[in-house]
Amino acid sequence: MRILLIEDQASLVQTLTDSLGVLGIQVQASGDGRHADALLRQPHAYDAVVLDLALPGLGGLEVLRRLRQRGDKVPVLVLTASGETLDRVHGLNAGADDYLPKPFDLAELEARLRALYRRSLGTLHAVLRVAELGFDTVSRRFTVHGQALDLPPREHDLLEALVAQSPHPVSKQLLAERLRSSDAVLSHDALEVYVHRLRRRLEGSGAAIHTLRGLGYVLESVDDAPA
């Protein structure tokens, strides 16, 4: 799961980035409304957004309004000042999916984010399937023919990104960004190595990763792939 954290309080950003990272949630942060608006123009870049309303450059409500005007349905959780009912009302009216007053508990933030993610996939407890490959969005575990498929972290994140968008392609640029280390985006050559490894692991599952020239990679059932 990858989120965009739009918050200008540096200490909170660092705390959430570190704490959510341990829980398997990748965090990209932006402390400026205009920068965040530019990031959000990338299609399918994030699974959820955490948005503070008090931002420099462009206010949080305007960031949210522009996002929804573009037809983007990515789940948005708004952070509000404790007791500020108007902030909650304005946020929900602008298109927010949930709100959380500051200060908040990390466990509650994680639970709300995962609930929003599951809801965006269309069910409260979604198991995504491509042929005999299954992905439980709650436990974040993969199975093949009902048996656990254990993967190294980067291969797991890559397959999660592909299965969440299947049968639609995901660009190489977006996948490389999602698999970035703390200081560098993954090279396309390295990305191809991980894709090659996953292809071997998926043999016999009926699911395969195909390369679409100019579009990236797509995970689909072998039976559904073009001849």
ZILINVEN-V998024 format. One record per residue. N is the residue number from 1. RES is the residue in one small letter. PHI is phi as a letter, one per 20 degrees, with the letter a starting at -180 (NA if undefined). OMEGA is omega in whole degrees, 0 to 359 (none if undefined). BURIAL is # if it has 24 or more other ideal C-beta (glycine too) atoms within 12 Angstrom, else .. Layout:
((N;RES;PHI;OMEGA;BURIAL) (N;RES;PHI;OMEGA;BURIAL))
This chain:
((1;m;NA;182;#) (2;r;c;181;#) (3;i;c;170;#) (4;l;d;178;#) (5;l;e;181;#) (6;i;d;189;#) (7;e;b;183;#) (8;d;d;177;#) (9;q;e;189;.) (10;a;g;183;.) (11;s;f;178;.) (12;l;f;178;#) (13;v;g;181;#) (14;q;f;180;.) (15;t;f;182;.) (16;l;f;179;#) (17;t;f;181;#) (18;d;f;186;.) (19;s;f;180;.) (20;l;f;178;#) (21;g;f;178;#) (22;v;f;182;.) (23;l;e;177;.) (24;g;n;178;#) (25;i;d;179;#) (26;q;e;183;#) (27;v;c;166;#) (28;q;d;187;#) (29;a;d;173;#) (30;s;b;181;#) (31;g;d;183;#) (32;d;c;185;.) (33;g;f;181;#) (34;r;f;177;.) (35;h;f;179;.) (36;a;f;179;#) (37;d;f;178;#) (38;a;f;179;.) (39;l;f;184;#) (40;l;f;177;#) (41;r;e;175;.) (42;q;e;182;.) (43;p;f;175;.) (44;h;l;183;#) (45;a;f;186;#) (46;y;c;177;#) (47;d;e;179;#) (48;a;a;180;#) (49;v;c;172;#) (50;v;d;191;#) (51;l;c;170;#) (52;d;e;184;#) (53;l;e;182;#) (54;a;e;184;#) (55;l;c;172;#) (56;p;f;175;.) (57;g;n;180;.) (58;l;b;184;#) (59;g;f;182;#) (60;g;g;180;#) (61;l;f;179;#) (62;e;f;175;#) (63;v;g;181;#) (64;l;f;180;#) (65;r;f;180;#) (66;r;f;179;#) (67;l;g;182;#) (68;r;f;178;#) (69;q;f;177;.) (70;r;f;180;.) (71;g;n;180;.) (72;d;f;184;#) (73;k;d;179;.) (74;v;g;181;#) (75;p;f;180;#) (76;v;c;174;#) (77;l;d;182;#) (78;v;e;173;#) (79;l;e;182;#) (80;t;c;174;#) (81;a;f;183;.) (82;s;g;176;.) (83;g;n;182;.) (84;e;e;182;.) (85;t;f;182;.) (86;l;f;177;.) (87;d;f;180;#) (88;r;f;181;#) (89;v;f;181;.) (90;h;f;179;.) (91;g;f;180;#) (92;l;f;179;.) (93;n;f;180;.) (94;a;e;177;#) (95;g;o;177;#) (96;a;f;180;#) (97;d;e;182;#) (98;d;a;176;#) (99;y;b;179;#) (100;l;b;181;#) (101;p;f;174;#) (102;k;e;351;#) (103;p;f;183;.) (104;f;c;179;#) (105;d;e;182;.) (106;l;g;181;.) (107;a;f;179;.) (108;e;f;177;.) (109;l;f;179;#) (110;e;f;182;#) (111;a;f;181;.) (112;r;f;179;#) (113;l;f;181;#) (114;r;f;178;#) (115;a;f;178;#) (116;l;f;180;#) (117;y;f;179;#) (118;r;f;180;#) (119;r;f;180;.) (120;s;f;178;#) (121;l;e;171;#) (122;g;o;179;.) (123;t;b;180;.) (124;l;f;177;.) (125;h;b;188;.) (126;a;e;166;.) (127;v;d;180;.) (128;l;e;182;#) (129;r;c;170;#) (130;v;c;187;#) (131;a;l;181;#) (132;e;e;175;.) (133;l;e;178;#) (134;g;c;176;#) (135;f;c;178;#) (136;d;e;185;#) (137;t;f;177;#) (138;v;e;181;.) (139;s;e;183;.) (140;r;m;179;#) (141;r;d;176;#) (142;f;e;173;#) (143;t;c;172;#) (144;v;c;185;#) (145;h;l;178;.) (146;g;n;180;.) (147;q;d;183;.) (148;a;g;174;.) (149;l;d;181;#) (150;d;e;184;.) (151;l;c;171;#) (152;p;f;188;.) (153;p;g;183;.) (154;r;f;176;#) (155;e;f;178;#) (156;h;f;181;#) (157;d;f;179;#) (158;l;f;181;#) (159;l;f;178;#) (160;e;f;179;#) (161;a;f;181;#) (162;l;f;183;#) (163;v;f;180;#) (164;a;f;182;#) (165;q;d;182;#) (166;s;g;10;#) (167;p;e;180;#) (168;h;e;181;.) (169;p;f;176;#) (170;v;c;185;#) (171;s;f;178;#) (172;k;f;180;#) (173;q;f;180;#) (174;l;f;179;#) (175;l;f;179;#) (176;a;f;178;#) (177;e;f;181;#) (178;r;f;182;#) (179;l;e;184;#) (180;r;f;171;.) (181;s;e;183;.) (182;s;f;186;.) (183;d;c;184;.) (184;a;b;175;.) (185;v;f;180;.) (186;l;f;178;#) (187;s;f;180;.) (188;h;f;177;.) (189;d;f;179;.) (190;a;f;178;.) (191;l;g;180;#) (192;e;f;177;.) (193;v;f;180;.) (194;y;f;178;#) (195;v;f;179;#) (196;h;g;179;.) (197;r;f;180;.) (198;l;f;179;#) (199;r;g;179;#) (200;r;f;182;.) (201;r;f;183;#) (202;l;e;179;#) (203;e;g;180;.) (204;g;n;181;.) (205;s;e;185;#) (206;g;n;177;.) (207;a;d;182;#) (208;a;b;177;#) (209;i;e;180;#) (210;h;d;177;#) (211;t;e;176;#) (212;l;d;185;.) (213;r;g;178;.) (214;g;n;183;.) (215;l;d;180;.) (216;g;o;182;#) (217;y;c;177;#) (218;v;c;175;#) (219;l;d;182;#) (220;e;b;175;#) (221;s;f;178;.) (222;v;g;181;.) (223;d;f;182;.) (224;d;e;184;.) (225;a;f;178;.) (226;p;f;181;.) (227;a;f;none;.))
